Amino acid sequence: MSPSRASAAIAMAALLGGCALQSPGSRMEMAGGAPDSWSATKEARSGVDHRWVRTIGGSPLVSLVDEAQRSNPSLKASAARVAQAAALARIAGAERFPSLGAGTQASRQKQNFLGQTSTASTFGVSLQAAWEVDLWGKIKAGAEAAIADAEAQQQADRALRSSLAAQVSKAWLAVAESNEQVALAEQAVKSREESSTLVRERFERAIAEDGGSAAQVRLSETELATTRSDLERRRGERERALRQLELLLGRYPSGNVAAAAKLPKLPPAPPSGLPSELLLRRPDILAAERQLAAAGRRHDQAVKALYPSFSLTGSLGTSTDQLEDILKSSAGVWSLGGSLTQPIFQGGRLRGGIEQADAAEREAIADLQRVVLDAFGEVEQSLITEIYLRRQEKELSQTVELSQDAAARAGEEFRNGNGGVLTYLAAQNRQIEAGAALASVRRLLLDNRVNLHLALGGDVVLRGP
C-alpha cells in the first residue's frame, strides 16, 4: 500500500468515527405520575414568578442577592464544577476519534568487530495514529453519559443559585424582624419603666390599695429587669442575623451590612401552575433525571464491553542516515495495522460491571422518584402552611389591638387608684407578647412565601423589565 493510500485509510477511519454525539433522551417517565391539581389549593394559574426576589423585598433585596450571586464562594465552586463536568464530557467525546502524534528520532551507534570500527547514524520524523473503531457504540454511550453528567451539574448549579437567593432573602427577613423585635423590646422597656415608677410612687405615698406593698414594687422592678434582658437578647439576635447575611454575601462578618428596617408586606400569592409543570421546571428534578439518563447510558456501555473491539494503527514518516535528507520523500516509511479483540475471560470483571451499572441505574430511578415526591411535598406544605399562618396572623392582629386597649385601660385605672398592680403588669405582658408574636408570624409568612417560590422552581431573574 502506498503512503497516500495509507493516509487515506486513516482519514476514512477518522471520518467514520465522526458521528455526532447527542444528549441522552429524557427519562422523566420514570419519575411516576403527577396529580391533576394541588390538594392545598384548586387555583392552578400557569406560569411562575421569576422575579420573586423583587416581589418580596424590592430593590434593596435585589442588590443583596445580586452581590451574593457574584461573590458567594459556594457559587464560585459550583461554577468550577460545571466547567469540570463540561471538560470531562469533551474528554469522553475525544475517545471516539483517532489519536495522532508526531515525533522525531535520532540515534548514533558505534560498533567494533575484529579490529574494525564502524559508526552509523539514523534520523527520522514520524506521524502515528491509533483508533478504536466504535462498532457497537460503547464509547459513544460513555461519551453521552458524560454529556448527561454535565447537564446534571448545570441543573445543580441552577438549584444552588436559587437556593442561595432564598437563603439571602430569609437572612434579610430575619434582620428585618430583628429590627422590629428590638423596637418592640425598647418600647416594652419604656412601658415597664413607667409602670415601675408608678408602683414605687404609690408605695412611697403609702396608699393602702393594691399598689401599696413593697412586694409589688419588687415585682414591677423584676418585670423591668426581665424586659431589659429581653431587649439585649433581641439585640444579640439582630447582630447574629446581620453576620449571617454577610457570610451569604461573601463578606467578612463584621455586622456592617445595611439591611431592611422593617418587614415588608406580604405580596400576592404567586401562580402555582399544575403539578406536572413542576417536573419540567425544578432544577433538582431535572438534575436527577439527567443523572438517570447518564446511568442508563453507562449501563449500555457496560453491556457493550462484552462485544469485540476493533482497533486501527498507522504511522507515516521518514528514516535516513543523513540529517539533511530527513524531509525527503525518498526516505519515507509507513505502516498500517488492525486488531480484533474478543473478551473471553476477565475473572467476572465485565459481568460485575454490568451488575454494578444495573444497580446504579435502579438507584438513579429511586433518587428521581424521591426528588419528585419531595418537590410535590414542598409545594403542598408551603401552600397549606400559608393558609394557617394567614389565619394565625389575623387572630394575632386582633390580639394586639385588644391587648393594647387592655394595657391602656389598666394603666389608666392604676393611675387613678382604681386598678391593681397585678392587672396592670399582666396587661403589659399580654401586649408585649402579642406584638412579638405578630412580628414572628409575619416573618414566618414571608419565609414560607420564599419557600413556595423555591418549591415552584422559578428561576431568579434580578434585572430587566
C-alpha positions in Angstrom: 0.0 0.0 0.0 1.3 3.4 -0.9 1.8 6.2 1.7 -1.0 8.2 0.2 -3.4 5.2 0.4 -2.4 4.6 4.0 -3.1 8.2 4.8 -6.5 8.0 3.1 -7.4 4.9 5.1 -6.6 6.7 8.4 -8.6 9.7 7.3 -11.6 7.5 6.4 -11.4 5.8 9.8 -11.5 9.2 11.4 -14.5 10.2 9.2 -16.4 7.1 10.2 -15.8 7.9 13.9 -17.2 11.4 13.5 -20.9 10.6 14.1 -22.4 13.4 16.1 -22.9 12.9 19.9 -26.3 13.6 21.3 -27.6 14.3 24.8 -29.5 11.2 26.0 -33.2 11.5 25.7 -35.4 12.4 28.6 -36.4 9.6 31.0 -38.8 11.7 33.0 -41.5 9.0 32.6 -39.6 7.0 35.3 -40.5 9.7 37.8 -44.0 8.4 38.2 -47.3 10.2 37.6 -48.2 13.7 38.7 -51.6 14.6 40.2 -54.0 16.8 38.2 -54.0 19.6 40.8 -52.6 20.6 44.2 -54.6 19.3 47.2 -54.0 22.5 49.2 -55.4 24.8 46.5 -57.6 24.5 43.5 -56.0 27.5 41.9 -53.7 26.5 39.1 -52.7 29.5 37.1 -50.0 28.8 34.6 -46.6 30.4 34.8 -44.2 31.2 37.6 -42.8 34.4 39.2 -39.2 34.5 38.1 -38.8 37.9 39.7 -39.9 36.9 43.2 -36.9 38.4 44.9 -38.0 41.9 43.8 -41.6 41.0 44.6 -40.7 40.2 48.2 -38.0 42.8 49.0 -37.8 45.3 46.2 -34.5 46.9 45.1 -32.7 46.5 48.5 -33.1 42.7 48.4 -32.3 42.5 44.7 -29.0 44.3 45.4 -28.1 41.9 48.1 -29.0 38.8 46.1 -27.0 40.1 43.2 -24.0 40.6 45.4 -24.3 37.1 46.7 -24.6 35.7 43.1 -21.3 37.4 42.3 -19.3 36.9 45.5 -20.5 33.8 47.4 -17.7 31.2 47.5 -20.1 28.2 47.2 -21.4 29.6 43.9 -17.8 30.1 42.6 -17.1 26.4 43.5 -20.3 25.4 41.7 -19.3 27.2 38.6 -16.0 25.4 38.7 -17.8 22.1 39.0 -19.8 22.9 35.9 -16.6 23.7 34.0 -15.1 20.4 35.2 -18.1 18.4 34.1 -18.1 20.1 30.6 -14.3 19.3 30.3 -14.9 15.7 31.2 -17.6 15.5 28.6 -15.2 16.8 26.0 -12.6 14.3 27.2 -15.0 11.4 26.9 -16.1 12.5 23.4 -12.5 12.7 22.3 -12.1 9.0 22.8 -14.2 8.3 19.8 -11.6 9.9 17.4 -8.2 8.8 16.3 -5.2 9.9 18.4 -2.4 11.5 16.4 1.1 12.1 17.5 4.3 13.4 15.9 7.8 12.7 16.9 11.5 12.9 15.8 14.1 10.3 16.3 17.9 10.5 16.2 20.5 7.8 17.2 24.2 7.2 16.7 25.7 3.7 17.0 29.4 2.7 17.1 30.4 -1.0 16.5 33.9 -2.6 17.0 34.3 -6.0 15.4 37.6 -7.8 14.7 39.5 -4.6 14.9 37.2 -2.9 12.5 35.2 0.1 13.8 32.0 1.4 12.2 29.7 4.2 13.1 26.1 4.6 11.9 23.6 7.4 12.4 19.8 7.3 12.0 17.5 10.3 11.8 13.7 10.3 11.3 10.4 12.0 11.8 7.0 10.3 12.1 3.3 10.7 12.5 1.5 8.0 14.4 -2.3 7.4 14.5 -4.4 4.9 16.6 -8.1 4.5 16.7 -10.5 2.1 18.4 -13.4 1.8 15.9 -16.6 2.2 17.9 -18.6 -0.5 16.1 -21.1 -1.1 18.8 -21.4 2.4 20.2 -19.7 1.5 23.5 -17.5 4.6 23.5 -20.4 6.8 22.3 -22.5 5.6 25.2 -19.8 6.6 27.7 -19.4 10.0 26.0 -23.2 10.7 26.1 -23.3 9.6 29.7 -20.6 12.3 30.4 -22.8 14.8 28.5 -25.7 14.0 30.7 -23.5 14.4 33.8 -22.5 17.8 32.6 -26.2 18.7 32.1 -27.0 17.5 35.6 -24.2 19.6 37.0 -25.6 22.7 35.2 -29.0 22.0 36.8 -27.4 21.5 40.2 -25.8 24.9 39.7 -29.2 26.4 38.9 -30.6 24.9 42.0 -27.8 26.2 44.1 -28.3 29.7 42.8 -32.0 29.7 43.6 -31.2 28.2 47.0 -28.7 31.0 47.7 -31.2 33.6 46.7 -33.7 32.1 49.1 -31.1 32.0 51.9 -30.2 35.6 51.4 -33.9 36.6 51.3 -34.6 34.7 54.6 -31.5 36.2 56.2 -32.6 39.7 55.1 -36.1 39.0 56.6 -34.5 37.8 59.8 -32.7 41.1 60.1 -35.9 42.9 59.4 -37.8 41.0 62.0 -34.9 41.6 64.5 -35.2 45.3 63.9 -38.9 45.2 64.7 -38.4 43.0 67.7 -35.7 45.4 69.1 -38.0 48.3 68.5 -40.8 46.5 70.4 -38.5 45.5 73.2 -37.3 49.1 73.5 -40.9 50.2 73.8 -41.6 47.5 76.3 -38.7 48.8 78.5 -40.2 52.3 78.4 -43.6 50.9 79.4 -42.0 48.8 82.2 -40.1 51.9 83.4 -43.3 53.9 83.6 -45.2 51.1 85.4 -42.3 50.6 87.9 -42.2 54.4 88.6 -46.0 54.4 89.2 -45.8 51.4 91.5 -42.9 53.0 93.5 -44.7 56.3 93.8 -47.8 54.6 95.2 -45.7 52.7 97.6 -43.9 55.8 98.8 -47.2 57.6 99.3 -48.2 54.7 101.4 -51.5 54.3 99.6 -53.3 51.3 101.1 -54.7 50.0 97.8 -53.1 47.1 95.8 -50.1 49.1 94.8 -49.0 49.9 98.3 -46.8 47.0 99.2 -43.0 46.5 98.9 -43.6 43.1 97.2 -45.4 44.8 94.4 -42.5 47.3 94.0 -40.1 44.4 93.7 -42.4 42.7 91.2 -42.5 45.7 89.0 -38.7 46.0 89.2 -38.4 42.3 88.3 -40.6 42.8 85.3 -38.4 45.8 84.2 -35.2 43.8 84.6 -36.6 40.9 82.6 -37.7 43.2 79.8 -34.3 44.8 79.7 -32.8 41.4 79.5 -35.1 40.5 76.6 -34.0 43.7 74.8 -30.4 42.6 75.0 -31.4 39.2 73.7 -33.2 40.8 70.7 -30.2 43.0 70.0 -27.9 39.9 70.1 -30.2 38.1 67.6 -30.0 41.1 65.3 -26.2 41.1 65.4 -26.1 37.4 64.6 -28.6 37.8 61.8 -26.5 40.6 60.3 -23.4 38.5 60.3 -25.2 35.5 58.8 -26.4 37.7 56.0 -22.8 39.0 55.4 -21.5 35.4 55.2 -24.0 34.6 52.5 -22.9 37.7 50.6 -19.3 36.6 50.7 -18.3 39.4 53.0 -16.4 39.3 56.3 -19.0 39.1 59.1 -18.4 42.5 60.7 -22.1 43.4 61.2 -21.9 46.5 59.0 -24.3 45.4 56.2 -27.2 47.7 55.6 -30.5 45.7 56.0 -34.2 46.2 56.0 -35.6 48.5 58.7 -38.9 46.5 58.9 -40.7 43.6 57.4 -42.3 44.2 54.0 -45.9 43.5 53.3 -46.8 40.0 52.1 -47.1 40.2 48.3 -49.9 38.5 46.4 -49.6 34.7 46.1 -47.7 33.5 43.0 -49.2 31.3 40.3 -48.8 27.7 41.4 -49.3 26.1 38.0 -50.0 22.4 37.5 -48.1 19.7 39.4 -47.0 18.2 36.0 -45.3 21.5 35.1 -43.1 21.2 38.2 -41.3 18.2 36.5 -40.1 20.4 33.7 -39.2 23.4 35.9 -37.4 22.4 39.1 -33.7 22.2 38.6 -33.2 19.5 41.2 -35.7 17.3 39.4 -34.1 18.0 36.0 -30.7 17.2 37.6 -31.9 13.9 38.9 -33.4 13.0 35.5 -30.1 13.7 33.8 -28.3 11.5 36.4 -30.7 8.7 35.5 -30.1 9.3 31.8 -26.3 9.1 32.4 -26.8 5.9 34.4 -28.8 4.3 31.5 -26.0 5.1 29.0 -23.4 3.7 31.3 -25.4 0.5 31.6 -25.4 0.3 27.8 -21.6 0.9 27.9 -21.1 -1.9 30.4 -23.1 -4.4 28.2 -21.3 -3.5 25.1 -17.9 -4.1 26.8 -18.7 -7.8 26.2 -18.5 -7.2 22.4 -15.3 -7.5 20.3 -13.2 -4.3 20.0 -11.6 -3.4 16.7 -8.5 -1.1 16.6 -6.5 0.5 13.8 -3.0 1.8 14.0 -0.9 3.6 11.4 2.3 5.6 11.0 3.9 7.7 8.4 7.4 9.1 8.4 11.0 9.1 7.2 14.2 7.3 8.2 17.7 8.2 6.9 21.3 8.2 7.9 21.7 11.8 6.6 20.2 14.6 8.6 19.7 16.8 5.5 17.6 14.0 3.9 15.1 13.8 6.8 12.3 15.5 4.9 12.8 13.9 1.5 10.1 11.6 0.3 12.6 9.1 -0.9 13.3 8.3 2.8 9.6 7.7 3.6 8.3 4.7 5.6 4.8 3.9 6.6 2.8 1.2 8.4 -0.9 0.3 8.8 -2.3 -2.4 11.1 -5.5 -3.6 12.7 -6.6 -5.8 15.6 -9.8 -7.5 16.7 -10.1 -8.5 20.3 -12.9 -10.5 21.9 -13.0 -10.7 25.7 -13.0 -14.3 26.8 -12.1 -14.5 30.5 -11.9 -11.4 32.7 -12.4 -13.0 36.1 -16.0 -11.7 36.2 -14.9 -8.1 35.8 -17.2 -7.4 32.8 -20.2 -9.1 34.3 -19.6 -7.4 37.6 -19.5 -4.1 35.7 -22.9 -4.8 34.2 -24.4 -5.7 37.6 -22.9 -2.5 39.1 -24.3 -0.4 36.3 -27.7 -2.0 36.6 -27.8 -1.3 40.3 -26.6 2.3 39.7 -29.5 2.7 37.3 -32.0 1.4 39.8 -30.6 3.8 42.4 -30.9 6.7 40.0 -34.6 5.8 39.3 -35.3 5.7 43.0 -33.5 9.0 43.5 -35.5 10.7 40.8 -38.8 9.4 42.3 -37.7 10.6 45.7 -36.7 14.1 44.5 -40.1 14.4 42.6 -42.0 13.3 45.7 -40.1 15.7 47.9 -40.8 18.5 45.4 -44.5 17.8 45.4 -44.4 17.7 49.2 -42.6 21.1 49.5 -45.2 22.8 47.3 -48.1 21.3 49.2 -46.5 22.1 52.6 -45.9 25.7 51.6 -49.4 26.1 50.2 -51.1 24.7 53.3 -48.7 26.4 55.7 -49.7 29.8 54.2 -53.4 29.1 54.8 -52.9 28.6 58.6 -50.3 31.3 59.0 -52.7 33.8 57.5 -55.4 32.7 59.9 -52.9 32.9 62.8 -51.8 36.4 61.7 -55.4 37.5 61.6 -56.1 36.3 65.1 -52.8 37.8 66.4 -53.6 41.2 64.8 -56.8 41.2 66.8 -55.0 40.1 69.9 -52.5 43.0 69.5 -55.4 45.5 69.2 -57.2 44.1 72.3 -54.1 43.8 74.4 -53.1 47.4 73.6 -56.5 48.6 74.6 -56.4 46.5 77.8 -52.9 47.8 78.7 -54.0 51.4 78.2 -57.2 50.9 80.3 -55.2 49.1 83.1 -52.7 51.8 83.2 -55.3 54.5 83.4 -57.2 52.7 86.2 -53.9 52.1 88.1 -53.0 55.9 87.8 -56.5 56.7 89.1 -56.1 54.4 92.0 -58.8 52.1 90.9 -56.8 49.2 89.5 -54.5 46.6 90.9 -50.8 46.4 90.0 -51.0 42.7 89.0 -53.7 43.5 86.5 -51.6 46.4 85.1 -48.4 44.3 84.8 -50.4 41.3 83.3 -51.9 43.6 80.7 -48.5 44.9 79.8 -47.2 41.3 79.5 -50.0 40.4 77.1 -49.3 43.5 74.9 -45.6 42.8 74.7 -46.1 39.1 74.0 -48.7 39.7 71.3 -46.6 42.3 69.5 -43.6 40.0 69.4 -45.7 37.0 68.3 -47.3 39.0 65.5 -43.9 40.1 64.2 -42.7 36.5 64.3 -45.7 35.2 62.4 -45.4 37.9 59.7 -41.8 36.9 59.2 -42.8 33.2 59.0 -45.4 34.1 56.4 -42.7 35.8 54.3 -40.2 32.9 54.9 -42.9 30.5 53.7 -43.5 32.6 50.6 -39.8 32.3 49.8 -40.1 28.5 50.3 -43.1 28.5 47.9 -41.2 30.3 45.2 -38.3 28.0 45.6 -40.5 24.9 45.6 -42.3 26.0 42.5 -38.9 26.1 40.7 -38.8 29.7 39.4 -35.5 31.0 38.2 -34.0 34.0 39.9 -34.2 37.0 37.5 -32.9 40.1 39.2 -32.8 42.7 36.4 -34.9 43.6 33.4 -38.5 44.9 33.0 
